[in-house]
Amino acid sequence: MKTLALPLALALACPAAAQFVNPLSALGVEAPSRFGTPFTSSGTSSVILHEIHGLSAYPTLTGNLVQIAWRRDNDTVVASTDYIAFSVDFQLAVSTSPRTTQSISQDFATNRGADYAVVHNGIVNFPAVLKTPNVAGPFSYAVPFANPFSYSSTNGDLLVEVITNGPVTQPNSLFFCDASAESGGSTSRVLGAPCGAATANNSLVYSNWGPGMLGRILEYNGPPAVSAYLMLGTTGPTFAGLLLPLDLGFISAPGCLLQHDILLGAYGGTTSSSGRLEFRFESPLIPALGGLQIRAQFANIGDPGAGNAANLSLTAGHEITLATPTPGVPAVSEAHATFAGGPANTAALVQQGYGKVAEFTFR
């Protein structure tokens, strides 16, 4: 068998086996992150994992997919010493996804394509693997398919689904596979500063905003257990005819600056006992939205530590530029959830630009 560095070589004309590594940047190179799901210990729960690999960037990648393999992470800080052999009971399925790495969904069903096929179901015995710090190891954790899967990257990105058949008991402490970590493609910049005397009123935009993507934004270190609103707006220069940023002194909150026009709505919630409030929502899967700029800011109502008569505090604002859809960017994204009984329908966590380095064997 031969490992190919160029996707062009996978325009297969004969039944000889060939391997393709995704992301290509990790070919022979240790990737920058680590990811153990679903092969880490999972207590009393099973795990469902979706990874979408951005193979549509390689239009000549065509053939019968017959095996998937992963390699251990060799990070010198996090990964434990040599891994001993272990076994995992799981189901593996693949399909050509109607989604992409940028638009992987919380809804597992929408990630699956019409050609969805279970290619393995049962126990796999993974071998012992030595630790070689900061060196890309072999793709030792291989899963041969019971039946070949016909795949052409011209039809879309590849979904890899793993569902463990019960909890995993992992004999290796801190087990991780080598993993990729990239930006989801969107960017944000901070506008102004928070106001409020007693709390920091920080906020964080996760870099996964774009067409079809799961946008996440978090307020943290805010006032505990108060009503709060995520305000979304455009880059327009005024609010109700007044120039932005707008000092809210006229409503007894001097020094609190409104950063946008709120034309995209205000969404309410209650901060936690530690002053956290997170919103998640999926943007419409409309490619033309790529590059659009929106603005976001949290407002806390009834904040006793605000230091003003209105008891109002604000986070800084954020101007967010939505990602532009680009084939194969990021290289891989993941969604996963734990469950007892039947597999979950909805992911507990979605991460664009994060997932295991994989080797795909074609014939």
C-alpha positions as CSV (number, residue, x, y, z in Angstrom):
1,M,0.0,0.0,0.0
2,K,1.1,3.5,-0.7
3,T,0.2,6.8,1.1
4,L,-0.5,9.5,-1.5
5,A,0.3,13.2,-0.8
6,L,-1.7,14.5,-3.8
7,P,-5.4,14.1,-4.2
8,L,-5.0,14.0,-7.9
9,A,-3.5,10.5,-7.5
10,L,-6.8,9.3,-6.2
11,A,-8.5,9.4,-9.6
12,L,-8.3,5.6,-9.4
13,A,-8.2,3.6,-12.6
14,C,-7.3,0.2,-11.0
15,P,-8.3,-1.8,-7.9
16,A,-5.0,-1.2,-6.1
17,A,-5.4,0.3,-2.6
18,A,-4.5,4.0,-1.9
19,Q,-4.7,6.1,1.2
20,F,-5.9,9.7,1.5
21,V,-5.2,11.7,4.7
22,N,-7.5,14.5,5.8
23,P,-6.4,17.2,6.5
24,L,-3.6,17.1,4.0
25,S,-1.7,19.4,6.3
26,A,-1.4,16.5,8.7
27,L,0.2,14.1,6.2
28,G,3.3,13.0,8.0
29,V,3.0,15.8,10.5
30,E,1.6,15.8,14.1
31,A,-1.6,17.9,14.1
32,P,-2.0,20.7,16.6
33,S,-4.8,19.2,18.8
34,R,-6.3,16.0,20.2
35,F,-9.7,14.4,20.4
36,G,-10.7,11.1,22.1
37,T,-14.5,11.0,21.5
38,P,-16.0,8.4,21.2
39,F,-13.1,6.1,22.3
40,T,-12.5,7.6,25.8
41,S,-14.2,6.2,28.9
42,S,-17.9,7.1,28.8
43,G,-19.2,6.0,32.3
44,T,-22.7,4.7,32.0
45,S,-23.5,6.3,28.7
46,S,-23.1,5.5,25.0
47,V,-21.8,8.1,22.5
48,I,-22.8,9.3,19.1
49,L,-20.2,11.2,17.0
50,H,-20.5,12.9,13.6
51,E,-17.5,14.1,11.8
52,I,-17.8,15.7,8.4
53,H,-14.6,15.7,6.4
54,G,-14.1,18.4,3.8
55,L,-13.2,16.2,0.9
56,S,-15.3,18.2,-1.7
57,A,-12.2,20.3,-2.0
58,Y,-10.6,17.4,-3.9
59,P,-12.8,16.8,-7.0
60,T,-10.8,13.8,-8.3
61,L,-11.3,11.9,-5.0
62,T,-13.4,9.0,-6.3
63,G,-13.5,5.2,-5.6
64,N,-14.7,2.5,-3.2
65,L,-13.9,3.5,0.4
66,V,-12.9,0.3,2.3
67,Q,-11.3,1.4,5.5
68,I,-11.0,4.3,7.9
69,A,-8.1,4.7,10.4
70,W,-7.0,7.1,13.1
71,R,-3.7,7.7,14.9
72,R,-2.8,8.4,18.5
73,D,-2.0,11.9,19.6
74,N,1.6,12.4,20.6
75,D,1.3,15.7,22.4
76,T,4.1,15.8,25.0
77,V,2.0,17.7,27.6
78,V,-1.5,16.1,27.5
79,A,-1.2,12.6,26.0
80,S,-0.3,9.8,28.5
81,T,2.6,7.3,28.0
82,D,2.4,4.3,25.6
83,Y,-1.1,3.1,24.9
84,I,-1.9,-0.5,25.7
85,A,-4.2,-2.6,23.5
86,F,-7.9,-2.1,24.0
87,S,-11.3,-3.0,22.5
88,V,-14.3,-0.9,21.6
89,D,-17.8,-2.1,20.5
90,F,-19.3,0.3,18.0
91,Q,-21.2,0.9,14.8
92,L,-19.5,2.9,12.0
93,A,-21.5,4.4,9.2
94,V,-20.6,6.8,6.3
95,S,-22.5,8.8,3.8
96,T,-22.2,11.7,1.3
97,S,-23.4,14.5,3.5
98,P,-25.8,17.3,2.3
99,R,-24.0,19.4,4.8
100,T,-20.4,20.7,4.8
101,T,-17.7,21.2,7.4
102,Q,-18.9,24.7,7.7
103,S,-22.6,23.8,8.0
104,I,-22.5,20.6,10.2
105,S,-25.8,20.6,12.1
106,Q,-26.8,19.9,15.7
107,D,-29.6,17.7,14.1
108,F,-27.8,14.4,13.4
109,A,-30.5,13.4,10.8
110,T,-29.7,16.4,8.6
111,N,-26.0,15.5,8.4
112,R,-26.8,12.1,6.9
113,G,-27.1,11.7,3.1
114,A,-29.3,9.4,1.0
115,D,-26.5,6.9,0.6
116,Y,-26.1,6.4,4.4
117,A,-24.6,3.0,5.0
118,V,-23.5,1.0,8.1
119,V,-20.1,-0.4,7.2
120,H,-19.1,-1.9,10.5
121,N,-20.9,-3.0,13.7
122,G,-19.1,-4.9,16.5
123,I,-15.9,-5.1,18.5
124,V,-12.7,-3.7,17.1
125,N,-9.4,-4.6,18.8
126,F,-7.1,-1.6,18.7
127,P,-3.4,-2.4,19.1
128,A,-0.9,-1.1,21.6
129,V,0.9,2.1,20.3
130,L,4.1,3.6,21.5
131,K,4.3,7.3,22.3
132,T,6.6,9.2,20.0
133,P,6.5,12.8,21.2
134,N,5.7,15.4,18.6
135,V,6.0,12.8,15.8
136,A,3.1,11.8,13.6
137,G,2.4,8.1,14.4
138,P,1.0,5.4,12.2
139,F,-2.7,5.1,11.6
140,S,-3.0,2.1,13.9
141,Y,-6.7,2.3,14.8
142,A,-8.1,0.9,11.6
143,V,-11.7,-0.2,10.9
144,P,-12.0,-2.3,7.7
145,F,-15.5,-2.0,6.1
146,A,-17.8,-5.0,5.9
147,N,-18.8,-3.7,2.4
148,P,-17.1,-1.1,0.2
149,F,-18.8,2.4,0.1
150,S,-18.8,4.1,-3.3
151,Y,-17.8,7.7,-2.9
152,S,-17.1,10.7,-5.1
153,S,-16.1,14.0,-3.6
154,T,-17.9,15.8,-6.5
155,N,-21.1,14.9,-4.7
156,G,-20.2,16.5,-1.4
157,D,-18.3,16.1,1.9
158,L,-18.0,12.8,3.7
159,L,-19.9,12.1,6.9
160,V,-18.3,9.6,9.3
161,E,-20.7,8.5,12.1
162,V,-19.6,6.4,15.1
163,I,-22.1,5.1,17.7
164,T,-20.7,3.1,20.6
165,N,-22.7,0.0,21.6
166,G,-22.8,0.8,25.2
167,P,-20.3,2.7,27.5
168,V,-16.6,2.5,26.8
169,T,-14.2,1.4,29.5
170,Q,-10.8,2.8,28.5
171,P,-7.7,1.3,30.1
172,N,-5.5,4.1,28.8
173,S,-5.6,7.2,30.9
174,L,-5.9,10.5,28.9
175,F,-6.5,8.6,25.6
176,F,-6.5,10.9,22.6
177,C,-6.4,10.6,18.8
178,D,-4.5,13.2,16.8
179,A,-6.8,16.0,15.8
180,S,-7.1,19.1,13.6
181,A,-8.1,22.5,14.9
182,E,-9.0,25.3,12.6
183,S,-11.1,28.5,12.6
184,G,-14.7,28.1,11.4
185,G,-13.9,30.9,9.0
186,S,-15.8,33.8,10.7
187,T,-14.2,36.7,12.4
188,S,-15.2,39.2,15.1
189,R,-13.9,42.4,16.6
190,V,-14.7,44.0,19.9
191,L,-16.7,47.3,20.0
192,G,-16.3,49.5,23.0
193,A,-16.1,48.2,26.6
194,P,-18.5,46.8,29.2
195,C,-20.2,48.9,31.8
196,G,-21.2,48.0,35.3
197,A,-19.5,48.6,38.6
198,A,-19.6,45.2,40.3
199,T,-19.1,42.6,37.6
200,A,-16.8,42.3,34.6
201,N,-19.7,41.7,32.0
202,N,-17.4,39.8,29.6
203,S,-18.7,38.2,26.4
204,L,-17.2,35.8,23.9
205,V,-18.1,35.0,20.3
206,Y,-17.2,31.5,19.1
207,S,-15.7,31.5,15.6
208,N,-18.4,29.5,13.9
209,W,-20.8,31.9,12.4
210,G,-21.7,31.5,8.8
211,P,-24.4,30.1,6.4
212,G,-25.8,27.0,8.0
213,M,-23.4,27.2,10.9
214,L,-24.3,27.0,14.6
215,G,-23.6,30.4,16.0
216,R,-22.7,30.6,19.7
217,I,-22.2,33.7,21.9
218,L,-21.7,33.7,25.6
219,E,-21.9,36.3,28.4
220,Y,-19.8,35.4,31.4
221,N,-18.7,37.1,34.7
222,G,-22.0,39.0,34.5
223,P,-24.5,39.7,37.3
224,P,-26.0,36.5,38.7
225,A,-29.7,35.5,38.2
226,V,-30.9,38.6,36.4
227,S,-32.8,39.1,33.2
228,A,-30.5,39.6,30.2
229,Y,-30.9,40.1,26.5
230,L,-28.7,39.3,23.5
231,M,-29.3,42.2,21.2
232,L,-28.4,41.7,17.5
233,G,-28.2,44.5,14.9
234,T,-26.7,45.7,11.7
235,T,-23.7,47.9,11.0
236,G,-26.0,50.9,10.4
237,P,-24.7,54.2,11.9
238,T,-27.8,55.2,13.9
239,F,-30.3,53.9,16.5
240,A,-33.7,55.6,16.3
241,G,-32.0,58.5,14.4
242,L,-29.3,58.9,17.0
243,L,-25.6,58.3,16.2
244,L,-23.9,55.2,17.4
245,P,-22.3,54.3,19.7
246,L,-25.0,55.8,21.9
247,D,-24.4,56.8,25.5
248,L,-27.5,55.7,27.6
249,G,-27.2,58.5,30.1
250,F,-30.6,59.8,28.9
251,I,-32.1,56.6,30.6
252,S,-30.0,57.0,33.7
253,A,-27.2,54.7,32.6
254,P,-24.3,57.1,31.8
255,G,-21.2,55.5,30.4
256,C,-23.1,52.5,29.0
257,L,-22.7,52.6,25.3
258,L,-25.1,50.9,22.9
259,Q,-23.1,49.7,19.9
260,H,-25.7,48.9,17.3
261,D,-29.3,49.4,16.0
262,I,-30.9,46.2,17.4
263,L,-32.7,45.7,14.1
264,L,-32.2,42.0,14.2
265,G,-33.9,41.5,17.5
266,A,-33.4,41.1,21.2
267,Y,-33.5,37.6,22.8
268,G,-34.1,37.2,26.5
269,G,-32.9,34.8,29.1
270,T,-31.7,34.7,32.7
271,T,-28.1,34.6,33.8
272,S,-26.9,31.7,35.8
273,S,-25.7,31.9,39.5
274,S,-22.2,32.5,38.1
275,G,-23.4,35.2,35.7
276,R,-23.4,33.1,32.4
277,L,-25.8,33.1,29.6
278,E,-25.2,31.5,26.2
279,F,-27.3,31.6,23.0
280,R,-26.9,29.1,20.2
281,F,-28.7,29.3,16.9
282,E,-28.2,28.0,13.4
283,S,-27.9,30.5,10.6
284,P,-29.9,29.9,7.4
285,L,-28.0,27.7,4.9
286,I,-27.8,30.5,2.3
287,P,-24.3,30.8,0.8
288,A,-24.9,34.5,-0.1
289,L,-24.9,35.3,3.6
290,G,-21.1,34.7,3.6
291,G,-19.3,38.0,4.4
292,L,-22.3,39.6,6.0
293,Q,-21.6,41.7,9.1
294,I,-23.8,41.7,12.1
295,R,-23.4,43.2,15.6
296,A,-24.1,41.7,19.0
297,Q,-24.2,43.0,22.6
298,F,-25.7,41.7,25.9
299,A,-27.8,44.0,28.2
300,N,-28.4,43.0,31.9
301,I,-31.7,44.4,33.3
302,G,-32.1,44.9,37.1
303,D,-28.4,44.6,37.8
304,P,-28.0,45.8,41.4
305,G,-24.2,46.3,40.9
306,A,-24.6,48.4,37.7
307,G,-23.7,51.6,39.5
308,N,-26.4,53.6,37.9
309,A,-30.0,54.5,38.6
310,A,-31.3,52.4,35.8
311,N,-29.7,49.2,37.2
312,L,-28.6,48.5,33.6
313,S,-25.2,47.0,32.5
314,L,-23.9,46.1,29.1
315,T,-21.1,43.9,27.7
316,A,-18.8,45.2,25.0
317,G,-20.2,44.8,21.5
318,H,-19.0,42.5,18.8
319,E,-19.0,43.0,15.1
320,I,-19.1,39.5,13.5
321,T,-18.3,38.8,9.9
322,L,-20.0,35.6,8.7
323,A,-17.8,32.9,7.1
324,T,-17.8,32.6,3.3
325,P,-18.4,29.0,2.2
326,T,-15.3,27.5,0.8
327,P,-15.0,23.8,-0.2
328,G,-12.8,21.9,2.3
329,V,-12.5,24.7,4.7
330,P,-12.3,23.9,7.6
331,A,-10.9,20.4,6.9
332,V,-13.1,18.6,9.5
333,S,-15.9,19.4,11.9
334,E,-17.6,17.4,14.6
335,A,-20.9,17.1,16.6
336,H,-21.5,14.6,19.4
337,A,-23.7,13.6,22.3
338,T,-23.8,11.0,25.1
339,F,-27.0,9.0,25.6
340,A,-28.6,6.1,27.5
341,G,-31.1,4.0,25.5
342,G,-31.5,5.0,21.9
343,P,-29.0,7.4,20.2
344,A,-29.7,11.1,20.7
345,N,-31.3,13.1,17.9
346,T,-29.5,16.3,18.7
347,A,-25.8,17.0,19.5
348,A,-24.8,18.5,22.8
349,L,-21.8,20.1,21.2
350,V,-20.9,21.2,17.7
351,Q,-17.4,22.3,16.8
352,Q,-16.5,23.6,13.3
353,G,-12.9,23.1,12.5
354,Y,-12.2,20.4,15.0
355,G,-12.0,16.6,14.6
356,K,-9.7,13.6,14.3
357,V,-7.1,13.3,11.6
358,A,-8.3,10.4,9.4
359,E,-6.8,8.1,6.8
360,F,-9.3,6.9,4.2
361,T,-8.4,3.8,2.2
362,F,-9.8,3.6,-1.4
363,R,-9.8,0.8,-4.0
